[in-house]
Amino acid sequence: MSVFALVVLLLLNTCCAVLGVKLPGVSPKSFVDGFKVLLKANKVSSTKNPLQYDYYDLPFCKKKHSHQDKARNIGETISGDTLTTSPYEVLMKRDEACVILCRKKYSRAEVDKFKEMIDNDYRVHWLLDNLPVAVRNDELGYVTRGYPVGFLATAGKRKNPWHYLFNHVRIIVRYHEDSENYEGSRIVGFEVVPFSIKHEYESSQKNFDKSLTVLNTCNQFHPAQYNPDSFQPIESENEEVIFTYDVKWEKSDLRWAQRWDIYLKGNPNDEIHLFAIINSLMVVLFLTGVVAMIMLRSLHKDISSYNEMQTLDEAYEETGWKLVHGDVFRPPPNPILLSVVSGSGNQILAMTVLTMGFALLGLGSPANRGSLLTALLLLFVCMGALAGYSSARVYKLTQGKEWKKTTIMTALFYPGVMGAVFLCINSFVAYQGSSNAIRLSSIGMLLLLWLGVSMPLVFVGSYFGFKADVITTPVRVNQIVRVIPEQIWYTNPTFSIALGGILPFGAVCIELFFIMSAMWLHQYYFVFGFLFIVLLILVITCAEIAIVMCYFQLCNEDYHWWWRSFLSSGSSGAYLFLYSVWYFYSKLSITEFMPAVLYFAYMGMVSFTFFLLTGSVGFLACLWFVRKIYGAIKVD
């Protein structure tokens, strides 16, 4: 076992070194007065539609020689989170007023594109010195990332609602100075105030020159104002739109290390979040203590009574879980599949625990874009050795002989299922022209990680797993199969499996709300300390409920515990999917069919992963429990 652990550790370090995973650390950057600060365009996204688009998929003003930044890591490449230089010029501590960016006339198709984006509440995302653009909500005291493309309203003398475009932005940049510690200034805030202004000017259209034209609607002496009578409509083709912007610099006492605080306060229910987590922790710990006390007392009484029987009459009268000692380790039906799902679940669990550890160290910082997804992928790949090892150990326990088939299925099962669904989703989003679509080069990179790294590691782990000694069982298996008596209604497999998933799901459902909000409402999630605690609660709860259900099952002389233990805790994945259905109808505003299909496809993948994780925890807990209790009794 020590040799295997050493091999896994060396392979993990090699993978991370070759693929370029770096520990977190974003160093501050200081700017001198007048230095050009690059404003980069990222994407446009919406909470009503999971499809996101590149900034220049919309016909905004474009720089002549704009270039796209190279992705810094695998996660950034896969998420399609690309950056492109924008035509907005921002000079350090230089205010600007109503600078003309460009003049555009749009075709019918371009107008319809803008109208579709406005109807679906799409927001524009920029970055300045790695800070995302934000719009301040003074009433609620937090900011929202990105500013809207436009809005639908009834303005002026119009009776029907029109689509209006935000064609003027006031860029507010806050900076901090500390001459004792560094030279220059550091950017600590980046906000935008959008305006919709139908600009007017005196020059004729033929002589329009953005460097010479003076606007009547806003200039350095008359800043942009909110005026419903002069909103910029985007309803008909050949509508003239002039894009302009202001730049305003404000000195701030906020330090560079605290500049992300305003984004992380984006959820107004932070206090409720804290209270809910503490409440969930206390309740689950209390229930765990009560159940553990009852189980220990019952088991102690059972073991004492079984071991004290001496007469033949007492042996005939014995009942309960001791009666099935000759069948409790009888191989389950389809042992290969059980070994595969158990190994895949262990791989996911190890990946999750290590990812949480890296996130606690700061790898999940929003300043490190794509870093969390990169860590997730690489850790999953490197944990392939654990999947092969654990599946081999379980399959060898069931006295299986088809070790080659088990190893290949372990390497192909979970990545194959997820990959097939992902490729279907990717084909759809590529057809829609979304930036979510993964390029062929990125798909090739994922295949290389799977076939070139993960699969060989599964083979290595499986080799050591089959080479190791078989897991010992305290009792022998009888040749004659024991007949299972008629079961009570509450021990029915369907009922017990459905009941077993309620407690694990209930332990995480509160935290799940905030995770879903981060996924689908584009909020930042950064309370990884709480999430790690919830993960521990989930593992303890899955093990606890699986052991309790297994004990009741054995007491009723039903020895088919192998699959039941996996499915009883794994059924929480089904509850997770049902929860996603409730969340879809109660919290999201997705109305179109295909975005809804996309949402449920993603949540189906998440629920399946959750099923494997929780199921493997329940199975391993029951395996340990059964070996312990049957090893504590005397069997003739």
Number of C-alpha atoms within 10 A of each C-alpha: 9 7 9 17 13 11 16 20 14 11 17 17 13 13 18 15 11 8 13 13 16 12 12 16 11 10 8 10 12 15 17 13 11 11 12 14 15 17 21 24 24 23 24 25 26 22 19 19 22 21 21 23 23 22 23 15 14 16 14 16 16 16 14 8 8 12 11 13 11 11 16 14 19 21 20 19 20 21 15 22 18 20 21 22 19 23 19 22 15 22 18 21 21 13 15 18 18 23 21 21 21 18 16 15 13 17 13 13 10 16 21 16 15 23 22 13 21 20 15 19 20 26 21 21 21 27 19 18 18 17 19 22 26 25 17 17 11 8 6 10 11 18 19 20 21 22 23 20 23 26 20 16 14 13 18 11 8 10 9 9 11 17 21 25 26 23 23 26 20 20 22 18 23 21 24 19 19 12 9 6 6 11 12 15 21 22 28 21 26 22 25 23 16 21 22 23 27 21 19 13 13 10 13 9 10 6 9 15 14 15 10 10 14 18 19 11 16 20 16 12 8 12 12 22 12 11 13 14 12 16 20 24 22 22 16 13 14 13 16 17 20 21 23 24 22 23 22 17 20 13 15 15 11 16 14 18 10 10 17 16 11 15 20 17 18 19 19 11 10 14 9 9 18 13 11 14 18 13 12 19 18 12 12 19 15 12 13 16 12 11 15 15 12 11 15 11 11 12 15 14 11 17 16 13 12 20 12 11 14 9 8 8 9 11 12 8 8 13 14 16 20 20 19 23 21 18 21 26 23 20 16 15 12 11 19 25 16 22 27 27 23 28 31 30 27 27 26 27 23 19 22 19 15 17 25 23 16 19 21 18 13 19 23 24 20 19 17 18 19 23 26 20 19 22 26 18 19 22 23 25 26 28 27 31 32 26 32 35 28 26 32 33 22 24 27 23 20 21 12 15 11 11 17 13 10 23 26 16 19 31 26 19 15 20 17 14 12 16 17 12 14 16 14 13 20 18 13 15 21 15 10 14 15 18 22 21 23 20 15 9 10 15 14 11 15 17 15 13 18 22 15 13 18 26 24 17 26 28 22 20 28 29 19 19 25 20 13 14 11 16 12 8 15 17 18 13 15 14 9 8 11 14 11 12 9 11 13 9 10 12 18 12 16 13 12 22 23 17 17 26 27 20 18 26 24 18 22 19 17 15 18 18 15 19 17 18 18 15 14 17 17 15 19 19 21 18 16 18 13 17 19 18 14 22 18 14 20 21 20 18 26 32 24 24 25 31 26 17 22 29 22 16 25 21 16 20 24 24 24 20 24 22 16 24 31 29 27 30 37 33 25 30 26 19 20 25 19 14 17 22 14 12 14 17 11 9 13 15 13 18 12 10 8 15 16 16 12 19 19 17 16 14 19 19 17 16 24 20 20 22 24 28 29 32 31 31 27 31 29 20 22 26 18 11 18 21 17 13 17 19 13 15 19 14 15 4
